[in-house]
Amino acid sequence: MTLSQIRPQENWTAGNNGFPLMDDEVRRYLAVVPAQRQLRHAANPFYLFLHFGMNTATGREWGKGDETPADFTVPSVHPDQWARAAKAAGAAGMILTCKHHDGFCLWDTKLTDFSVMHSPLRQDVVRLTAHACAKSGLNFGVYLSPWDMHEPSYGKPGYNDYFCGQLEELLTGYGDIFEVWFDGAKGETAPDFTYDWDRYYQLVRRLQPGANIAVCGPDVRWVGNEAGKTRESEFSVVPLSLTRAETIQDRSQHSETQGEAMKQIRSGQEDLGSRQVLAKSAQLCWYPAEVDVSIRPGWFYHPEEDGSVKTPEELFNIYLSSVGSNCSLLLNVPPDPQGKIGPADTAALEELGKMIRELTARPLLEECPGQLGRGCLEWEFGRKIQLRSCLLEEDVTQSQRVEAFDLYLHVGGGAYIHAYSGTVVGVRKWIPLDSFPPACGALLAVRQSRGAPCLSRIGFYSKRT
């Protein structure tokens, strides 16, 4: 750590790194703001994915398409327990795999007999899960696989009608839906078939106008890997072309064995929203990233993975690097063949929730500064104190503006420690500070911005002593 004797009022400026603070091009960027559904989503950035279905009973990750309802041997389901685990973790909702690639439906569908209602369980799992969410104050979302190994009409023109019928059942019979999650996974030997994405989107907009359509959809984008990793600069204002579902589908999984490769970090598209990228794009959109990652090596439950559940520390680091870096976090927690989330998973979730709550347990200072008239802000705490973290939030109703910033800690006697250099802030930026010496003040210097920075919240939180 290097101590500096810099006097802020003389030398800490925001020269915007030589970029225009405001011109016609910047105004074009600032015109891009989130829809109301995206703002609601940003306010609830952490939720669970529940991979549960035929694969839970057969022990597979991808089905084979030759299963029968009798193969679904799960004797009972416990969505209330799932909801308790989600609440303990601090999650705001749950997304259920209502139909995975095998085509087995977890609801009382009228379109096929390949459903839970024709299995020994004979219970509408989607309805039970939606009710558990409603009772617990959680948001409820649905995953519906466009690829269907079992349905005879798949690969034929009539399949789009079948899929829209399934989607309509889910969107009209189970209350408010906060997210509809589509992926482009399709087996290498599956028939060549074009999904009617525009029709799917129109159906969601008509029946659930408050729902965000994620991944193969225009509202929330896939971060690009299943390793829980984000880019150094995770922009929300990006080229409109990124919302094209066909592009996402081409990059999606095409075989079960590709699962490990999907966990690798891809650097080919590291920059999605810098000025250099946006200047080449005639049409822009608000398209924030979602990080999807599993608490286990697999996405469905396998007993041999009981000893491989991610630790609370691992989960917390993923939380900080996703929710704390302008993303949402979709954490997969698969129920077991008894219809419950296992003890190792629930223990990790409970501890994760405690760690998340600890972040803001002792607020030292919280402000809502709004639009900044200058490039830096300074605070004095009145005493030296060991900090836990700093939280920065932009008012994204005014678009995403901050492009580079520095955070310094005043450690007394006019000496400052450079604590952090960052790029984007966006909806939320968490900065851990517990490795630094006690500080009596702090200074935030915005180095580069699109127009005047507009911060809706700044918070400093102390460490437990």
DOVEXZA-247153 format. One line per field, with one value per residue (C-alpha): x negated, y, z negated. Coordinates in nm, 4 decimals. Layout:
! residues N
c1 = X | ...
c2 = Y | ...
c3 = Z | ...
! end
This chain:
! residues 465
c1 = 0.0000 | -0.1297 | -0.0490 | -0.0032 | -0.0065 | 0.2136 | 0.4432 | 0.7789 | 0.8944 | 0.5841 | 0.5055 | 0.7993 | 0.9906 | 1.2096 | 1.0600 | 1.2720 | 0.9584 | 0.9677 | 1.3128 | 1.6024 | 1.8192 | 2.1147 | 2.1645 | 2.4197 | 2.2716 | 2.2848 | 2.6441 | 2.7229 | 2.5844 | 2.7705 | 3.1003 | 3.0843 | 3.2532 | 3.4138 | 3.7818 | 3.9866 | 3.9717 | 3.5916 | 3.5817 | 3.7878 | 3.5550 | 3.2485 | 3.3949 | 3.4069 | 3.0791 | 3.0391 | 3.2669 | 3.2515 | 3.2744 | 3.4387 | 3.3356 | 3.5908 | 3.7740 | 3.7307 | 3.3513 | 3.3888 | 3.5354 | 3.3081 | 2.9835 | 2.9085 | 2.8205 | 2.9922 | 3.2699 | 3.2898 | 3.6460 | 3.7540 | 3.8641 | 4.2223 | 4.4216 | 4.3745 | 3.9988 | 4.0621 | 4.0376 | 4.0033 | 4.2462 | 4.3125 | 4.2137 | 4.1552 | 4.1665 | 4.2221 | 3.8795 | 3.7326 | 3.8810 | 3.7392 | 3.3939 | 3.4278 | 3.5350 | 3.2494 | 3.0030 | 3.1414 | 3.2790 | 3.5742 | 3.7276 | 3.7118 | 3.7194 | 3.8377 | 3.7454 | 4.1068 | 3.9924 | 3.6338 | 3.5020 | 3.6571 | 4.0031 | 4.1428 | 4.3858 | 4.4131 | 4.7608 | 5.1135 | 5.0740 | 5.3570 | 5.1206 | 4.9389 | 4.9635 | 4.5895 | 4.6406 | 4.6237 | 5.0008 | 4.9572 | 4.6714 | 4.7019 | 4.6767 | 4.9833 | 4.9250 | 4.8881 | 4.5350 | 4.5493 | 4.8630 | 4.7149 | 4.3984 | 4.5881 | 4.7991 | 4.4893 | 4.3345 | 4.6501 | 4.6743 | 4.3089 | 4.3082 | 4.0797 | 4.0983 | 4.1768 | 4.0263 | 4.0453 | 3.7935 | 3.9348 | 3.6975 | 3.7707 | 3.5926 | 3.8153 | 3.6769 | 4.0130 | 4.2734 | 4.3481 | 4.4190 | 4.0710 | 3.8906 | 4.2204 | 4.4105 | 4.6762 | 4.4264 | 4.4273 | 4.8036 | 4.7421 | 4.4711 | 4.6847 | 4.9673 | 4.7396 | 4.6122 | 4.9657 | 5.0587 | 4.7653 | 4.8276 | 5.1983 | 5.2403 | 4.9753 | 4.9950 | 4.7430 | 4.4224 | 4.1106 | 3.8831 | 3.9264 | 3.6000 | 3.5298 | 3.2097 | 3.0953 | 2.9639 | 3.0309 | 2.8761 | 2.6372 | 2.8661 | 3.1884 | 3.3881 | 3.3028 | 3.5756 | 3.6237 | 3.7897 | 4.0416 | 3.8820 | 4.0789 | 4.4040 | 4.2830 | 4.1848 | 4.5182 | 4.7003 | 4.5013 | 4.5549 | 4.9293 | 4.9870 | 4.7155 | 4.6113 | 4.4098 | 4.1945 | 3.8386 | 3.7404 | 3.3917 | 3.0967 | 3.2678 | 3.4671 | 3.4517 | 3.4530 | 3.1698 | 2.8599 | 2.6483 | 2.3106 | 2.1418 | 2.0295 | 2.1553 | 1.8549 | 1.9996 | 1.7519 | 1.8143 | 1.6292 | 1.4101 | 1.6584 | 2.0118 | 2.2055 | 2.5842 | 2.5949 | 2.4908 | 2.5563 | 2.9117 | 2.7748 | 2.6892 | 3.0592 | 3.0969 | 3.1900 | 3.0244 | 2.6868 | 2.7326 | 2.8612 | 2.5520 | 2.3380 | 2.5527 | 2.4905 | 2.5358 | 2.4389 | 2.4414 | 2.0619 | 2.0197 | 2.1229 | 1.7663 | 1.6713 | 1.9603 | 1.7940 | 1.4850 | 1.4501 | 1.4774 | 1.2714 | 1.3628 | 1.6326 | 1.4858 | 1.5879 | 1.9604 | 2.0325 | 1.7362 | 1.7546 | 1.5443 | 1.8002 | 2.1107 | 1.9790 | 1.9922 | 2.3512 | 2.6425 | 2.8956 | 2.8433 | 3.0447 | 3.0504 | 2.9514 | 2.8070 | 2.6190 | 2.7331 | 2.4818 | 2.6091 | 2.4050 | 2.4795 | 2.4114 | 2.2936 | 2.0821 | 2.4005 | 2.7299 | 2.9525 | 2.9076 | 2.6594 | 2.5813 | 2.2137 | 2.1883 | 2.3058 | 1.9444 | 1.8890 | 2.1362 | 1.9789 | 1.8766 | 2.0471 | 1.7238 | 1.7257 | 2.0892 | 2.0295 | 1.7415 | 1.9677 | 2.2332 | 1.9883 | 1.8501 | 2.1961 | 2.4533 | 2.1653 | 2.0601 | 2.3791 | 2.5217 | 2.7977 | 2.7215 | 2.9209 | 2.7883 | 2.8962 | 2.9905 | 3.1312 | 3.3780 | 3.3048 | 3.5152 | 3.7053 | 3.8184 | 3.6062 | 3.2999 | 3.0259 | 2.8704 | 2.5304 | 2.6969 | 2.9323 | 2.6464 | 2.4391 | 2.7372 | 2.8093 | 2.4506 | 2.4476 | 2.7523 | 2.5751 | 2.2714 | 2.4869 | 2.6702 | 2.3375 | 2.2397 | 2.4821 | 2.5275 | 2.3313 | 2.3828 | 2.1307 | 2.2515 | 2.5197 | 2.5971 | 2.8035 | 2.5943 | 2.7774 | 2.6068 | 2.2500 | 2.1456 | 1.7797 | 1.5761 | 1.5029 | 1.6732 | 1.5042 | 1.6202 | 1.4800 | 1.5999 | 1.5020 | 1.2863 | 1.0735 | 1.2757 | 1.2208 | 1.4341 | 1.6089 | 1.7188 | 1.8334 | 2.1481 | 2.1972 | 2.5198 | 2.6001 | 2.9428 | 2.9880 | 3.3101 | 3.0536 | 2.8701 | 2.5295 | 2.2756 | 1.9637 | 1.6803 | 1.3833 | 1.3335 | 1.0905 | 1.1599 | 0.9134 | 0.9159 | 0.7978 | 0.5903 | 0.5034 | 0.2368 | 0.3219 | 0.2241 | 0.4406 | 0.4413 | 0.5519 | 0.8107 | 0.9709 | 0.9734 | 1.2923 | 1.4649 | 1.8457 | 2.0757 | 2.4209 | 2.6982 | 2.4632 | 2.0908 | 1.9589 | 1.6013 | 1.4524 | 1.2413 | 1.1744 | 0.8117 | 0.7163 | 0.6109 | 0.8720 | 0.9725 | 1.1068 | 1.2394 | 1.2736 | 1.2669 | 1.4335 | 1.2921 | 1.4842 | 1.2258 | 1.4496 | 1.8220 | 2.0898 | 2.2327 | 2.2364 | 2.2294 | 2.5620 | 2.5309 | 2.8430 | 2.6580 | 2.3176 | 2.2640 | 1.9722 | 2.0124 | 1.7935 | 1.6500 | 1.7568 | 1.5038
c2 = 0.0000 | 0.3407 | 0.6448 | 0.9719 | 1.3234 | 1.4523 | 1.7361 | 1.6533 | 2.0086 | 2.0825 | 1.7688 | 1.5294 | 1.6146 | 1.4327 | 1.5315 | 1.2657 | 1.0980 | 1.3156 | 1.1945 | 1.4346 | 1.4725 | 1.5613 | 1.5684 | 1.4273 | 1.0785 | 1.0832 | 1.2058 | 0.9015 | 0.6731 | 0.8559 | 0.8157 | 0.4421 | 0.3662 | 0.0562 | -0.0304 | -0.0446 | -0.4263 | -0.4067 | -0.1580 | -0.3942 | -0.6767 | -0.4679 | -0.4037 | -0.7808 | -0.9036 | -1.2439 | -1.5437 | -1.9229 | -2.1623 | -2.4964 | -2.7692 | -3.0371 | -3.2870 | -3.6210 | -3.5953 | -3.5784 | -3.9274 | -4.0769 | -3.9184 | -3.7547 | -3.4019 | -3.4298 | -3.6790 | -3.9180 | -3.8583 | -4.2173 | -4.1753 | -4.2375 | -4.0642 | -4.3767 | -4.3051 | -3.9953 | -4.1757 | -3.8733 | -3.9596 | -3.6056 | -3.2423 | -2.9744 | -2.6278 | -2.4639 | -2.5973 | -2.4604 | -2.1211 | -2.1256 | -2.2013 | -1.9156 | -1.6714 | -1.7785 | -1.7111 | -1.3628 | -1.4544 | -1.2580 | -1.5346 | -1.8787 | -1.9970 | -2.3552 | -2.5773 | -2.6391 | -2.8398 | -2.9393 | -3.0775 | -3.4212 | -3.2641 | -3.3802 | -3.1186 | -3.0365 | -2.8862 | -2.9958 | -2.9398 | -3.0194 | -3.0597 | -3.3846 | -3.6864 | -3.6654 | -3.4767 | -3.5038 | -3.5512 | -3.8920 | -3.9903 | -4.1613 | -3.8166 | -3.6676 | -3.3175 | -2.9909 | -2.8981 | -2.5622 | -2.4669 | -2.5822 | -2.3825 | -2.0702 | -2.0922 | -2.1404 | -1.8296 | -1.6261 | -1.7301 | -1.6430 | -1.3117 | -1.4473 | -1.3780 | -1.6766 | -1.7430 | -2.0180 | -2.1975 | -2.3651 | -2.5460 | -2.4793 | -2.8035 | -3.1030 | -3.4557 | -3.6232 | -3.4221 | -3.5826 | -3.2442 | -3.1117 | -3.0119 | -2.9604 | -2.6340 | -2.7298 | -2.7365 | -2.3573 | -2.3832 | -2.6544 | -2.4527 | -2.1377 | -2.3426 | -2.4623 | -2.1109 | -1.9734 | -2.2324 | -2.1263 | -1.7554 | -1.7640 | -2.0211 | -1.9431 | -1.5788 | -1.3077 | -1.4225 | -1.2115 | -1.3837 | -1.6189 | -1.8024 | -1.9434 | -2.1069 | -2.2182 | -2.5618 | -2.8170 | -3.1589 | -3.2076 | -3.4744 | -3.2790 | -3.1874 | -2.8539 | -2.6218 | -2.2465 | -2.1268 | -1.8455 | -1.6195 | -1.3098 | -1.4972 | -1.6249 | -1.2737 | -1.1247 | -1.3883 | -1.3054 | -0.9321 | -0.9791 | -1.2210 | -1.1143 | -0.7583 | -0.7253 | -1.0302 | -1.0045 | -1.2436 | -1.3721 | -1.5203 | -1.6022 | -1.2867 | -0.9073 | -0.8048 | -0.9836 | -1.1248 | -1.4249 | -1.3222 | -1.5720 | -1.8539 | -2.0779 | -2.0220 | -1.7271 | -1.4861 | -1.1358 | -0.8914 | -0.6199 | -0.3717 | -0.5111 | -0.2546 | -0.2401 | -0.0103 | -0.2359 | -0.2852 | -0.3930 | -0.6834 | -0.8671 | -0.9259 | -1.1447 | -1.4832 | -1.6635 | -1.5271 | -1.6561 | -1.9900 | -2.0416 | -1.9994 | -2.2240 | -2.5820 | -2.8488 | -3.1600 | -3.2765 | -3.3135 | -2.9418 | -2.8591 | -2.8175 | -2.6007 | -2.3676 | -2.3002 | -2.1627 | -1.7873 | -1.6577 | -1.3498 | -1.3088 | -1.0551 | -0.8943 | -0.5452 | -0.5135 | -0.1501 | 0.0855 | 0.4048 | 0.2369 | -0.0429 | 0.1762 | 0.4214 | 0.1413 | 0.0448 | 0.2377 | 0.0902 | 0.0495 | -0.1023 | -0.1572 | -0.5233 | -0.6081 | -0.9295 | -1.2273 | -1.4711 | -1.8289 | -2.0770 | -2.3984 | -2.4619 | -2.8101 | -2.9362 | -3.0464 | -2.8695 | -3.1548 | -3.3398 | -3.6281 | -3.7923 | -3.8305 | -3.4496 | -3.4072 | -3.3433 | -3.0921 | -2.8210 | -2.4772 | -2.3323 | -2.0197 | -1.8300 | -1.9391 | -1.8405 | -1.5063 | -1.4266 | -1.5068 | -1.2809 | -0.9923 | -1.0333 | -1.0563 | -0.8615 | -0.6371 | -0.5722 | -0.4591 | -0.8090 | -1.0250 | -1.3691 | -1.6821 | -1.9524 | -2.3061 | -2.5218 | -2.8591 | -3.0483 | -3.4169 | -3.7274 | -3.6836 | -3.3415 | -3.1477 | -2.9269 | -3.1275 | -3.0428 | -2.9426 | -2.7004 | -2.5503 | -2.5011 | -2.3213 | -2.1030 | -2.0106 | -1.9056 | -1.7132 | -1.5187 | -1.4244 | -1.3044 | -1.0944 | -0.9340 | -0.8663 | -0.6406 | -0.3683 | -0.4576 | -0.1571 | 0.1489 | 0.4199 | 0.6614 | 0.6498 | 0.9296 | 0.9876 | 1.2510 | 1.2640 | 1.4432 | 1.5422 | 1.8981 | 1.8015 | 1.4889 | 1.3978 | 1.3562 | 1.3458 | 1.2294 | 1.2436 | 0.9812 | 1.1708 | 0.8839 | 0.6015 | 0.2908 | -0.0449 | -0.0502 | -0.3572 | -0.2296 | 0.0548 | 0.0472 | 0.2646 | 0.2818 | 0.4887 | 0.6314 | 0.4173 | 0.5953 | 0.8464 | 0.5667 | 0.4206 | 0.7010 | 0.6265 | 0.4742 | 0.5026 | 0.5935 | 0.5697 | 0.5261 | 0.6495 | 0.6052 | 0.8824 | 0.7137 | 1.0284 | 1.2965 | 1.3968 | 1.0525 | 0.8614 | 0.5000 | 0.4173 | 0.1459 | 0.0699 | 0.1548 | 0.0659 | 0.1204 | 0.0916 | 0.1302 | 0.0720 | -0.0573 | -0.1668 | -0.1810 | -0.3441 | -0.2642 | -0.4774 | -0.2675 | -0.4999 | -0.5626 | -0.1962 | -0.0166 | 0.1777 | 0.5008 | 0.8324 | 0.9362 | 0.8506 | 1.0156 | 0.9074 | 1.0503 | 0.9900 | 0.9917 | 0.9326 | 0.9671 | 1.0056 | 1.3366 | 1.4373 | 1.1294 | 1.0617 | 0.8498 | 0.7355 | 0.5867 | 0.5800 | 0.3782 | 0.2932 | 0.0019 | -0.0858 | -0.4230 | -0.6159 | -0.5600
c3 = 0.0000 | 0.0966 | -0.1150 | 0.0695 | -0.0707 | 0.2105 | 0.1121 | 0.2749 | 0.3289 | 0.5377 | 0.7330 | 0.7473 | 1.0589 | 1.3102 | 1.6454 | 1.8180 | 1.9504 | 2.2588 | 2.3695 | 2.4364 | 2.1291 | 2.3490 | 2.7245 | 2.9687 | 2.9439 | 2.5646 | 2.5795 | 2.7941 | 2.5221 | 2.2456 | 2.4296 | 2.3556 | 2.0214 | 1.8692 | 1.9007 | 1.5825 | 1.5839 | 1.5992 | 1.3128 | 1.0955 | 1.1885 | 1.0965 | 0.7528 | 0.6879 | 0.8351 | 0.6642 | 0.7151 | 0.7304 | 1.0249 | 0.9422 | 1.1875 | 1.1059 | 1.3231 | 1.4970 | 1.4672 | 1.0900 | 1.0957 | 1.3641 | 1.2433 | 1.5793 | 1.6836 | 2.0214 | 2.0826 | 2.3753 | 2.4878 | 2.4326 | 2.0702 | 1.9585 | 1.6837 | 1.4721 | 1.4695 | 1.2595 | 0.9265 | 0.6961 | 0.4117 | 0.2881 | 0.3384 | 0.0776 | 0.2400 | -0.0987 | -0.2011 | 0.1227 | 0.0422 | -0.3104 | -0.1704 | 0.0789 | -0.1922 | -0.4184 | -0.1372 | -0.0773 | 0.2642 | 0.4020 | 0.6105 | 0.7687 | 1.1308 | 1.1850 | 1.4800 | 1.5777 | 1.8818 | 1.9584 | 2.2873 | 2.2228 | 2.2652 | 1.9291 | 1.7962 | 1.4264 | 1.4558 | 1.5446 | 1.9172 | 2.1570 | 2.4521 | 2.3695 | 2.1420 | 2.0770 | 1.7541 | 1.3798 | 1.3675 | 1.5345 | 1.3038 | 0.9649 | 0.7998 | 0.9744 | 0.8359 | 1.0258 | 0.9146 | 1.0886 | 0.8970 | 0.5658 | 0.6302 | 0.7366 | 0.4191 | 0.2022 | 0.3570 | 0.3044 | -0.0629 | -0.1222 | 0.0624 | 0.3352 | 0.7071 | 0.9295 | 1.2706 | 1.5315 | 1.7511 | 2.0607 | 2.2956 | 2.6629 | 2.7511 | 2.6785 | 2.7228 | 2.6588 | 2.8511 | 3.1934 | 3.3551 | 3.2737 | 3.5930 | 3.7776 | 3.8340 | 3.5799 | 3.2950 | 3.2605 | 3.1976 | 2.9388 | 2.7650 | 2.7578 | 2.6101 | 2.3314 | 2.2744 | 2.2560 | 1.9920 | 1.7746 | 1.8233 | 1.7411 | 1.4659 | 1.2060 | 1.1061 | 1.1794 | 1.3480 | 1.2927 | 1.5447 | 1.8400 | 1.9044 | 2.2516 | 2.3709 | 2.7131 | 2.6169 | 2.8890 | 2.9405 | 3.2299 | 3.3777 | 3.3218 | 3.6343 | 3.7896 | 3.6719 | 3.6372 | 3.3202 | 3.3683 | 3.1081 | 3.2054 | 3.1501 | 2.8123 | 2.7056 | 2.8143 | 2.6109 | 2.2991 | 2.3472 | 2.3859 | 2.0992 | 1.8524 | 1.9441 | 1.6220 | 1.6916 | 1.8169 | 2.0952 | 2.0239 | 2.2138 | 2.5473 | 2.4972 | 2.5196 | 2.1511 | 1.9687 | 2.1375 | 2.0536 | 1.9125 | 2.1456 | 1.9153 | 1.6362 | 1.4117 | 1.2231 | 1.3849 | 1.5121 | 1.7318 | 1.5868 | 1.7348 | 1.7448 | 1.9430 | 1.9640 | 2.2698 | 2.5578 | 2.9301 | 3.0078 | 3.2133 | 2.8888 | 2.8238 | 3.1320 | 3.0000 | 3.2911 | 3.1859 | 2.8321 | 2.9610 | 3.1755 | 2.8639 | 2.6461 | 2.5437 | 2.8117 | 2.6181 | 2.2574 | 2.2636 | 2.3356 | 1.9800 | 1.8523 | 2.1484 | 2.0671 | 1.7322 | 1.9035 | 1.9237 | 2.2797 | 2.3576 | 2.7247 | 2.6439 | 2.3358 | 2.4437 | 2.5110 | 2.4330 | 2.4437 | 2.6468 | 2.9150 | 2.9497 | 2.9288 | 3.1867 | 3.4453 | 3.3593 | 3.5065 | 3.2634 | 2.8897 | 2.6062 | 2.2314 | 2.1884 | 1.8447 | 1.7696 | 1.5641 | 1.4127 | 1.3963 | 1.1941 | 1.0040 | 0.6374 | 0.7471 | 1.0388 | 1.2178 | 1.2737 | 1.1571 | 0.8291 | 0.8133 | 0.4772 | 0.5635 | 0.5652 | 0.2055 | 0.1055 | 0.3863 | 0.2867 | 0.3139 | -0.0196 | -0.1570 | -0.0894 | 0.2751 | 0.3118 | 0.1428 | 0.3778 | 0.6731 | 0.5224 | 0.4852 | 0.8375 | 0.9974 | 0.7952 | 0.6903 | 1.0507 | 1.2262 | 1.2855 | 1.1459 | 1.0019 | 1.0818 | 0.8478 | 0.9308 | 0.6304 | 0.7444 | 0.5225 | 0.4637 | 0.5528 | 0.2259 | 0.3454 | 0.0992 | 0.1182 | -0.0515 | -0.3894 | -0.2481 | -0.0068 | -0.2652 | -0.5115 | -0.2472 | -0.1517 | -0.5101 | -0.5698 | -0.2409 | -0.3578 | -0.6789 | -0.4841 | -0.2525 | -0.5449 | -0.7141 | -0.4224 | -0.5311 | -0.8994 | -1.0289 | -0.8096 | -0.8830 | -0.6198 | -0.3499 | -0.1065 | 0.2068 | 0.3832 | 0.7180 | 1.0050 | 0.9221 | 0.9888 | 0.9808 | 1.0281 | 0.6688 | 0.3331 | -0.0059 | -0.3490 | -0.7008 | -0.9468 | -1.2633 | -1.3878 | -1.2577 | -1.1895 | -1.0210 | -0.7068 | -0.5659 | -0.2266 | -0.0066 | 0.2058 | 0.5136 | 0.7132 | 1.0197 | 1.0929 | 1.4020 | 1.4937 | 1.6238 | 1.8096 | 1.7277 | 1.7003 | 1.4956 | 1.6996 | 1.4605 | 1.0951 | 0.8043 | 0.4345 | 0.1702 | -0.2047 | -0.4355 | -0.7067 | -0.9009 | -0.8987 | -0.5443 | -0.4132 | -0.1646 | -0.0487 | 0.3026 | 0.2281 | 0.5644 | 0.9360 | 1.1196 | 1.4505 | 1.4581 | 1.1590 | 1.3042 | 1.0815 | 0.8038 | 0.7277 | 0.4096 | 0.3072 | 0.0246 | -0.2131 | -0.5061 | -0.4040 | -0.4489 | -0.7675 | -0.9657 | -0.7921 | -0.9116 | -0.5729 | -0.2047 | 0.1342 | 0.4572 | 0.7801 | 1.1037 | 1.3816 | 1.6821 | 1.7381 | 2.0034 | 1.8945 | 1.5302 | 1.2999 | 1.1289 | 0.8141 | 0.6326 | 0.3356 | 0.1703 | -0.1443 | -0.3724 | -0.6130 | -0.9064 | -0.9970 | -1.3041 | -1.5827
! end
